[in-house]
Amino acid sequence: MEAMNDDLAALGARIDRTNELLERMLAEVAKTPSTHAIFVDAGYLYAAAGRLIAGTEDRRAFDVDAEGLIDALIDKARTIFADSRLLRVYWYDGARRRIHTAEQQSIAELPDVKVRLGNLNANNQQKGVDSLIRSDLESLARHRAISDAALLGGDEDLVSAVEAAQGYGARVHLWGIEAPEGRNQAEPLLWEVDSQRTFDLEFFKPYVSRRTAAAYDAAAGTRPTREDVRFVGAQIAARWLASRGREALVELFPGHPYLPGSVDQDLLVEAEALLQYSLRGQADLRRALRDGFWEHLQAQF
């Protein structure tokens, strides 16, 4: 009997120890911030946004400020996943022989952005993009690298990617683009995701425009230096601060190094007017512009 009591006491001690370890583990998990990532099917984005803004899916008929749009998506995710940190933005597109175009290269150089390329066939159709999205979604979810995935896409082939990520405990949130008529996302995909959100015409207007004669032709004149652009950014920051005051500055700082989409677009337009030069698709100059803007504001805080 005494031996049995000793065994029970030892078992109870082990159970207590196990419970203590579980409590510690749960406490550590509670301290760990949630992490989200944004997955953008560029083929869907260009087709749906082009149809919405320019009435066509032909990429040659409209311009997309990809950098500004990515920043706007990051800003939107920060609002939706308020207690979560961004892992990165994954940008999936097609290219012949998987060789980056100049535009894709400029996107790849952006901070917190990973460009993944499928192939582009003779009919300009993407091949292999859905499998890349599934591979990344599944891998990140399996390794607990993300708790939430925002997926901007519409293809039914993405259903397996959603299922794979959900199987490892990640929540998948489908983002879409307003369709002028009907739907531009497959119903099985809509059924499978954890939540849905649609961005309308007003969201995309600052970043997608019909291709016309450019007001400021990047091919004309001399390309400004990074220091020139940085100085212009500081000039615009001074005007911005004078018109809006320190209260607006306090609200802006938590988002550093990102700017809200509306502020970033106003900064771009005003800088192009001052420089008489287009900064669209020129990632290094866009970064210099933002650097100058932020540096001036930080010096005044």
Disulfide bonds with the S-S distance in Angstrom:
none
